[in-house]
C-alpha cells in the first residue's frame, strides 16, 4: 500500500486577489484532487490532501505533513501562474522526503513537460487525464509501460504515448470529499447561496474550439456522466456536508437532452439544495425549456461566455456566435428568473477602443446580474499562444505574470497598448456596476434577499479606479 499526498498550492485562488473579481471568488475544494484521491483510494492506498490555500502558514503545514507522514508519492497540480509556487513545493518535498516520487499534473505541466522537468525537482509529469495514470504509478508499474507520462532517465527525456481518455465517466470513483475539513471553506453570497460550496464535474471535454482556450487535458470530444450518476453524486455531496453545488463543466449543456434529463431527475427526487453553472454554457446549446427546468430543479445562477459584442472580433478567436444570439440566450435565463453572469475579454485579437466600447454598451444593455471582464491572455496551452508566438509578439514567458485579471504585459496587441487594455479593464466594471439603474435594482434585490450590507462592504473593498 502506497502513501499518496495530493497538494493544492497556497495561491490557487489568491492569484485573483488584486483583480476586479476578487469579491466574487468561490472558496471550495478543487474537484481535480477529489477525483484523483477517489481513484487511488479505490485501490486501497492511503491518501491525504494538503489543500494549502486554506492554511494560515501553508509552507509550515506542508513541511509538517511531509515530515510526519512520509508519503511515497507527492502529486502537485497547478495552473500557469502558479508554476514558481509549484516548483518551490517540489523542492520542499525533495528536502523532506528524498525518496518520494514528486509528480506534476495539470494543464501547464501537460503542455510543457520537458521545460518543467528541466527547471524543477519534479521527477515525473502526468500528461492529460490523471486518474488511471496515478493508479498505475501507485501500483509500481515500470515507468516506460505507463501511458501519459514524461520523465528523465539517464539524462534522456522520455515521453510515453498519450493515454486514452476515459470513455464512460460513470466508471470514475466518487470524489474523496471525506478528506477535506469543510468548515474552512466559505464563499461570498455573490457566487453562492449557502456554505460550504462544493464543485463537481458532470462531463469532460468541450464541443467548441475557441482559440484562447485549452483542451489538452480533456479534449474536444465531450464525455458525460449519466443523469443518474450526476444526481446520485449531488445527493452524496449533501451527505458529505456541502450545501451549495457548483457544476464546473466547460459546457454542462453540450448534450442538451442529457442536461434536461438531469434537471428532471433532480425535480423528481426533490433535490433540496441550490446549485449553479458558474463556468458557463454555450448560447447555441440552450433553449427556453432547459432554463425553465433548471430553475425548477434549483439552479439559481448561470454564466455565459460572451467575450465580445463585435462579430468580427469573435470570429478572430473562432467564437461562433453573434450579439443577437447572445441576447436571446441571456434573456431566456433572465425570464426563467435565473441570475446571469456575462464573461467578457478585453484585448482580443482585432479589438480596438471602439470595439471594447461597443462591448461595454452591449453588456449594459443585457439583463445580466454580474459581469466579469478579463484581460486577454494567451496561455501556453492555447492555439492563441501558438499563433502570437509564431508572429513574434509574445514579450515574456515568465509564467508568474500570466494572470489574466491583473497581469503585466506579456504580449503585444496589434492595436492597443497594455495601458489602454488595463484602463478599459477598470472602465468596463465601473460602467456596468455604477449605472443608476443597476444600483437601484441591486438595492431592492439586496433588501429583499438580506444582502445589502455584504454588497456595501464588497464595493468599499474594491479599488474601482485602478
Secondary structure, DSSP 8 states (H G I E B T S, - for coil): --EEEEEE-TTTTGGGTTSTTGGG------HHHHHHHHHHHHTT-EEEEEEGGG-TTHHHHHHHHHHHH--SEEEEE--GGGHHHHHHHHHHHHHH-TTSEEEEESHHHHHSHHHHHHTSS--EEE-S--HHHHHHHHTT--GGGSSSEEEEETTEEEE-------S-GGGS----GGGS-GGG----GGG-SSSSEEEE-SEES-S---TTS--TTT-SS-EE--HHHHHHHHHHHHHHT-SEEEE--S-TTSSHHHHHHHHHHHHHTT--SEEEEEEEE-GGG--HHHHHHHHHHTEEEEEEEEE-S-HHHHHHTT----HHHHHHHHHHHHHTT-EEEEEEEES-TT--HHHHHHHHHHHHHS--SEEEEEE----TTSHHHHHHHHTT-B----GGG--TTT----B--SS--HHHHHHHHHHHHHHHHT-HHHHHHHHHHHHHHT-HHHHHHHHHHS-TT-
